[in-house]
Structure formats: structure tokens, C-alpha cells
Amino acid sequence: VEQCRELIKTANGGFIIEHCYREGNRVADWLANEGVEANHIVTVIINPPVNLCNTLRDDVTEVSIPKLLNS
């Protein structure tokens, strides 16, 4: 994380870092979960599994998933 922060500081761009709930980026959430479970350093996905394809389709068609927050 610190290396990412330093990279952003040295870049001359208008970066904005915002929190995003997993429901807001389900593809990234799926990939992160796969990375935790994988025993490999690098994984290349040539043909994504059906459940990832469904998530990608939802992302492209802007399907929204509600998140209930505790008040």
C-alpha cells in the first residue's frame, strides 16, 4: 500500500482515491478472493468461469446490487 501511495505522489496526474464497497466492484472482489485461494504467484485467466462472466455482464450492463448498512 505504501508503494502505491508513493507512486501516486510521484505521478503528475489528477488521481482521486475513493473507497468502493465490494458490491460496487464485484469483478475486483471476485479476483481478490481467487487470489487469496490460489497457490500461485501469477494467475492468467484465459477463459473466465461462468460466474465471473455473469459478474462481468452485470458490470457492463450496470446492474446495481444494494448494500444494507448498519445505522
N, C-alpha and C positions, 0 to 999 in steps of 0.2 A: 504494500500500500504506500509505503514511504517513497519507493522508487517512482510510482505513478504520480504522486504529488510533486516530486522534483521535476519529472518530465513535463508536467502541465505548467509548472512555474517557468521553465526554460523555453517553452513554446510561445511564439508570438501570435497566439490566436485568441479568439474570444470564447474560451471554454466555460461552460456552466456545468457544475456537478450537482445533480439532484437525486434525492432518494426516490426509488421506484419499488413499490411492493411487488412481490413475485407474481401476483395476478396481472400486473401491468406489463410484464415481460416474461411470459411463460416459456418462451423458447430458451432464453438465457437461464431460467430456473431449471428447465429440463437438462440442459447441457451441464450446468453446475452439478446437479445431482448425479448425472452419469460420470462426471469427472471424479467425484468422491468415491463412487463404487468401482471405478476402473483400477486395474493394477498396472496401467501403462503410463509412461511419461507423456506420450503423444498419441492421440486417437484421431484417425481420419474417418469421417463418416461419408462414404460414397453414396449409399442408398439409405436414406433415413428410415427408421422404423415407422410403422403406420401411426402410432400415437404421436410421434414427433411431426409427421406430415399433417395430421389433423390440427395440431397446435400451430404449425406454420400457416395453414389455410386460415385458421381463425385470426392470426395476426394480420395477414394480408387483407382479409375482409373486415378487419377492425371490429371483431366480436369482442364485446366487453364482458368481463367477469366481475360481479360485485364483490366487494370485500366488506365484511362486517367488522367494525372497530368497536372496541370496548370504550364506553364513555366514562 
